[in-house]
Amino acid sequence: MTQTQATAASIEVRNATKAYGSFKAMKDVNLHVDAGEFVTLLGPSGSGKTTTLNVIAGFTDLTSGSLEIGGRAVDGLPAHKRNIGVVFQNYSLFPHMTVERNVMYPLTLRKIAPEERRRMVGEALEMVRMSEFAHRYPSELSGGQQQRVALARALVFRPPLLLMDEPLGALDKKLREWLQLEIKRLHRELGTTFVFVTHDQEEALVLSDRIAVFNAGRIEQIGTGRDLYDDPQSLFVGQFIGESTLLRGATSVNAGQTVLTLAGQSVVADTPSAAVKSPVFFLRPERMDLVAPGGASPHANRLRASITEAIYLGAGSKYELRLADGSAATVRLGLDRPTWDIGAEVDVVFSPQDVKVLDGSGLAASDQMAEMMQAH
């Protein structure tokens, strides 16, 4: 394949608000995307992520704020003049056109010479591994094949920016995972700037250089997947990205540590809570261990619990537990750790440095969000 690497465009969204009457779908959003970066807009339904993508694409005008693509202000510039590739969840292929003609369509609009069009279409189909299907119609393809054709059509004219709005949402799990790796490969090979919208946090972690977590029209936090998982700056981000355990109780500060009392047991966090309104202890399931009651452990913190569910995951086991105050906890253990049966009494042990102290003043809303995500 003789494809050339595309020129990539940066994105700068400043103080962006989009209002529909009294409802604000975007509230003072600021987002910078470097040229060639893969950024995912992640959040629940109605959080503002798709509205932000539509603003970048030119499908929606801002109420206030500004937008630059490649260092050029594009406010008011119609979508067809922004030179952006877009891939939708529903593929949007022309049913009366073959795969080849579907992919060629953007080149025809740009009045590219026929011989050059054929060459570029051939490269694009080879890029998504669909060359042998060039003369089939969309109805003769599987969902995954149709999505690859949609990718080829969006990339065939080498746009400096590719936008994707939940393009894998209609596919089964195995096909989604395979296409995630294909999209990651295409980004690496082409060097184009990719902006991807999803509500699936695992998908965001697989694909992205950075992730912007949206909530109620705002960006709560933006960073690498590791940043968001290991160092969430809000309870919303912590609970939206991955599994977690929350410990709630009376807190105090002692020698720079936060001390939390739960059902007569005290645990400590290395993080002081002076700047937090309503402190809660936040823990990831991989940061905890299980030992027999009173058993030896190198970890300073210890809470009595009973196992309510034991799930074998292949690479280890996940345990759901009930703590002494009636709250729930989740622990994941590797294959090198002992296994436990449902009903067993255990001690949950963990280190003070693995506890993050977060503001729990919005806990009721976060609990509703967590229930929504579990239901989803």
N, C-alpha and C positions, 0 to 999 in steps of 0.2 A: 504494500500500500504506500502511496506517495503523498499522503495527506500532509499538509503543513499545519503548524500549530497556530491556533487562532490568537488574535490580539484580544487581551482581556480588558474589561472596563471596571473601574471602581464605582461604588455607589455611596452617596452621601445624602441621608435623610435628616433634615434638621427641623426640630420643633414642629413636627407634622401632626396635624389634627384633621380628622375627617368626621363631619357631623351629618347625621340624617335627622333633620328637625332638632329635637332636644337630645337625641341619643348620639353619643360620641363613640364611633367604632375605633378610632385612633385618638389617643390623648397625649399630645406632646411627645411623640415618638422621635428618638434620635438613634440613628443606626449608621455605622460606617462599615462598608465591606471593601476590603482590599482587592485590587485587580488580581484575578486568578484564584481567589479564595472560594471555598465551599462553605456557605453559611446556611444553616437551617433555621427557619422560623417555626418554633414549637409552642404548642399550647392547646388548651381545650377548645371546643366549639364556641364561637362567639368571642374569642379573646383578642381578635384584631389581626391575626397573622395573615389571613387571606386578603383582608382589606389592604394591608401594607403591600403585599405582592401585587395586587391590582393597581395600586397607586404607582408602583415602580414600572409596571407594564404599560401604563397609560390608559387602562380601562376605567379608572376612577380618578377624578380630580380631587386635589386637596382642598379642604376648607381654609386652612392656613398652614404656614410653614413652607419649606422649600425642598426641592429634589434635584440632585445632580447625578448624571451618569457619565462616567469617563471625564469628569471635570467640567462638563457642560450642563448648564441649567436646562431642564427639559419640562419645566412647569408649563402646561398648556399645549405641549407638543403631542399630537395624536399618536396613538399606539403604532400605526403602520410606518411612522417616520422615526421610530426609536431604534430600529435595527436590532431587535431583541428576539431571541427564540423563546417560545412558550410551549410547555407540555402540560396538558390537562389530564384529570383523572379519567375522563370518558373518551380519551383518544382523539375524537373529532376528526376521524379520517373520512374522506369522501368515498362513499360506498360504490359509486359508479366508476371509480378510477382504480387502476392496478396499483400495486405497491410502488412501482417505479414512477408512475405518474403522480401519485400522492406526494412522494418525496421531491419530485421535480417541480411541484407547483410554486414554491417560493422563488425558485430560480426563473421560472417563466414570468412571474410578476416583476422581477428585477431586470427582465429583458436580456438575460445572459444568452450568449450564442449557443445554438443547439449542440454543437460538438463539446463545448465546455460544460454544458448542462449534463450531458450523458456521463462525462468523466466525473463530475462532482457527485452525481447520484450514485455512481458505482462505488466511489470512495465511502460515501455515507452509509450505504447498505453493507459494505464490507466491515465498516467500523462497528455496526451493531449486529453483525453476523446474520444478515438476512439476504445476502446476495442471491441465494437459490430460490427465493420467494418473490423475485422482482415482478413476475407476470401474473401473480395471484391477486385476487380481490380481497378486501378486508374480511368479507364474510367467510372466506376460506382459511382464515388464520385463527389461532388461539388468542386468548386475551393477552398473554405475555408477548406473543409475536406482534400483535397490533400495537402494543405499547412501545416495542422496539422500533417499529416503523414510525410512530409518532416522534420518537427521539431522533431518528434519522432526519425526518422532515424539519425538525426544529434546529438541527445542527448543520444541515447541508450547506447553508450559505455562510458558515463560519461566523456566527454572531459573537460579539465580544461578551455577551451576557445571556445566560440561559436561565429562565424561570420555570419552576416545576411546582404545580399545585396538586399535592397528594396524588402523584401519578401512579402509585402502586396500591392504592387503597382498595381496588376491586379484585386484587389477585390473591390466590391462596398463599399460605405461609411459606412453603418451600420456594415457590416461584418468586415471591417478594424478596426473599433472602438472596436468591441467585441474581435478580435484577439489581438489588442494592450494590452487589459487588461489581456488576457490569457498569452501573452509573459511576461508581467510584473509579473504575478503570478508565472510563471515558474522560472523566475530569482530569485525571492524572496525565493522560496522553494528549489532550487538547489544550490544557492550560486556560480554558475559558472560565470566567466567573460564573459560579452556579449559586442560585438562591432557591432553596427547596422548602416547601411548606408541608408539615405533617403534624398529626396529634400523637404519633407513635414515638415514645421516647427512645426505645431501643433502635429504631430506624435512624433517628437523629444521631445517636451515639456512634452507630456504624459509619455513617456517611460523612460527618461534618468536620471541618477544621474548627469552626466555632458554632455555638448554638445560642440563639436569642429566645429566651423563654417569655412568652406573652401571657398576660393576665389582665382581663377587664380593660383592654385597649392600650395597655402600657407594656413596656419591656421591663420585666422584673429583674433580670440579670442576663448578661451575655458573657460567654467564655467558652473554653474548651469543654468537652465532655467531662474530662477529669476535674476541671475547676468546679463545674456544677455539681458533680457527684460528691466530691470530697470536701468542697467548701461552699455549700449553698449559703446565700446571703439572706434568704427569707425562708419561712416555713413552707410557703407555697412551692418554691423551687425545690426544696429538699424533698417534699412529698411527691411532687410531680415527676422528678427524675429518680427512678429506682424505688426499692423498698426501704422502709425505715421503721424505727421504733421511737416513740415519744414517751418520756418520763415526766410526769407532772407532780408537783408537790410544793411544799414550802421551801424557799431558798434563802441562803445567806452567803456572805462572802467572808472567807477566812484565809489569810495569808496569800491573797491573789488567786485563790481557787473559789469556785462556786460550789456550795454544798446544798444538795437537795435531799429532803427527807420524804420517804415514801413508805407508808405503812410501818413506821417505826424503824426503818432501815435507812442509813445515810450513804449516799454516793457522791463523788466529787468529780468536777470537771476542771481541767487546767485553764479553761477560758473564763475570765472574769465576766460578771453579768451587769456591770455598772451601767452600760449604755442600753440595756434591754428592758423594756417596760414590764413584760410579764414572762419571766424566763421559763423555758422548757428545755429538757435535755434531749438531744437528737442523736441517734445512733444508727449506723448502717449495719445490716445483718451479718456481714463478713467480719465486723470488728468485735464481735462477741463470741464467747465460747461457753460450753456447758461442762460442768463437773458434778460429781456426786455431792450431795449436801455436806458441807464442811470439808470437801476435798481440796487438795493442794492446787494452787493456781499462782502464776506470776503476776496476775492482774490485781490491782488494789480494790476495785469495786466488785461487790457481790450482792445479788438479789435472789431471794428464794422464789421458785416458780414451779408450775406443773405443766407437763407437755400435753397439749390438746390436739395436735396434729403432727404427723411425721410423714414427710414426702421425699421419696428417693428421686434424685435428679440426674443420675448417671455420673456426673462429676463430683457428687457429694449428696448431702441431704439438707432439706429445709425443715425447720421445726417452728410451729406456732405454739406459743406459750401463754399461760395465764399467770400474771404476777400477783403478789400478795394483796395489792390494792384492787384487784379485779381487772386491771388494764392488760392489754395484749402486747406481746413482743414477738419479733421474728428473728430467728438465728439461722445462718447458713454455715454448715461445716463441710470441710473437705473430706476426701476418702481416708485420710490419715487419722481422722478423729473417731472416737467411739460412737456407735449408734445407740439411739434411745427409743424406747417404746412409748406409745400413747399412755398417759396416766402416770408416767414416772415423775418423781419429785427430783428436782435438780437445782443447782445454783447457776444463775447466769452471771458470768464474770467478764469484766472489760476494764480497760485502762482509762485513767482520767484524760489522757491526751487524745483519745478516740471519741470523746464526747464533744459535740458542738452545742453551745448555748444559743438558742434562737428565741425570737420574740413570739410568744404564743398568744398575743392579744387578739389575733384574728383566728383563733383555733376553731371556733364553730364553723366558719366558712371553709377552713382547710379540711375539717372532718367531712363536710358535705362533698368537697372536691374529691377526697380520697374514696368515699363511697361511690361516687360517680365513676371514677376510674376503674374500681374493682368491678362494677357492673358492666362497664364497657369491655 
